[in-house]
């Protein structure tokens, strides 16, 4: 799956279960509002993320009232203002845990990360075995965050693609033995 061409909201939709999305039919495709733990998060079309504490009875609010709370809350967090420009940083701050269900398919995924500031620089490629796609995506985003951190935020690493790797014929032969 090509990740680099996806909008930030599409990437967030892969991570956050749809039961946590808010106002899905009222929010544009390139934006997302969701709740997670004790906050509500607003993903803008440019990838910037805002957060605010969940108001009491947040599930009874309409979109206009929620946006009014966001604009007037003293506790609103603007991750861009705090110097956080990658999804991994926001995931870390929100205490994100990958949802796991036993019924989901596990596979081997090859992850490719590129440096968008220096596109000709050597990229990073690695495999994760026996994981769910959501975990592979989460791991890749956190790896990008660590790489960005190591370069003191002078470089911007992003997930280029995540591809499911089919088992080799020798693996199939060993499985049959």
RARA-V710577 format. One record per residue. N is the residue number from 0. RES is the residue in one small letter. SS is DSSP state (alpha for helix, beta for strand, coil for the rest). Layout:
n-><N,N>
res-><RES,RES>
ss-><SS,SS>
//
This chain:
n-><0,1,2,3,4,5,6,7,8,9,10,11,12,13,14,15,16,17,18,19,20,21,22,23,24,25,26,27,28,29,30,31,32,33,34,35,36,37,38,39,40,41,42,43,44,45,46,47,48,49,50,51,52,53,54,55,56,57,58,59,60,61,62,63,64,65,66,67,68,69,70,71,72,73,74,75,76,77,78,79,80,81,82,83,84,85,86,87,88,89,90,91,92,93,94,95,96,97,98,99,100,101,102,103,104,105,106,107,108,109,110,111,112,113,114,115,116,117,118,119,120,121,122,123,124,125,126,127,128,129,130,131,132,133,134,135,136,137,138,139,140,141,142,143,144,145,146,147,148,149,150,151,152,153,154,155,156,157,158,159,160,161,162,163,164,165,166,167,168,169,170,171,172,173,174,175,176>
res-><x,x,x,x,x,x,x,x,x,x,x,x,x,x,x,x,x,x,x,x,x,x,x,x,x,x,x,x,x,x,x,x,x,x,x,x,x,x,x,x,x,x,x,x,x,x,x,x,x,x,x,x,x,x,x,x,x,x,x,x,x,x,x,x,x,x,x,x,x,x,x,x,x,x,x,x,x,x,x,x,x,x,x,x,x,x,x,x,x,x,x,x,x,x,x,x,x,x,x,x,x,x,x,x,x,x,x,x,x,x,x,x,x,x,x,x,x,x,x,x,x,x,x,x,x,x,x,x,x,x,x,x,x,x,x,x,x,x,x,x,x,x,x,x,x,x,x,x,x,x,x,x,x,x,x,x,x,x,x,x,x,x,x,x,x,x,x,x,x,x,x,x,x,x,x,x,x>
ss-><coil,beta,coil,coil,coil,coil,coil,alpha,alpha,alpha,alpha,alpha,alpha,alpha,alpha,coil,coil,alpha,alpha,alpha,beta,coil,coil,coil,coil,coil,coil,coil,coil,coil,coil,beta,beta,beta,beta,beta,coil,coil,beta,beta,beta,beta,beta,coil,coil,coil,coil,coil,beta,beta,beta,beta,beta,coil,coil,coil,coil,alpha,alpha,alpha,coil,coil,alpha,alpha,alpha,alpha,alpha,alpha,alpha,alpha,alpha,alpha,coil,coil,coil,coil,beta,beta,coil,coil,coil,coil,coil,coil,coil,coil,alpha,alpha,alpha,alpha,alpha,alpha,alpha,alpha,coil,coil,coil,coil,coil,coil,coil,coil,coil,coil,coil,coil,beta,beta,beta,beta,beta,beta,beta,beta,beta,coil,coil,coil,coil,coil,coil,coil,coil,beta,beta,beta,beta,beta,beta,beta,beta,coil,alpha,alpha,alpha,alpha,alpha,alpha,alpha,alpha,alpha,alpha,alpha,alpha,alpha,alpha,alpha,alpha,alpha,alpha,coil,coil,coil,coil,coil,coil,beta,beta,beta,beta,beta,beta,beta,beta,beta,coil,coil,coil,alpha,alpha,alpha,alpha,alpha,alpha,alpha,alpha,coil>
//
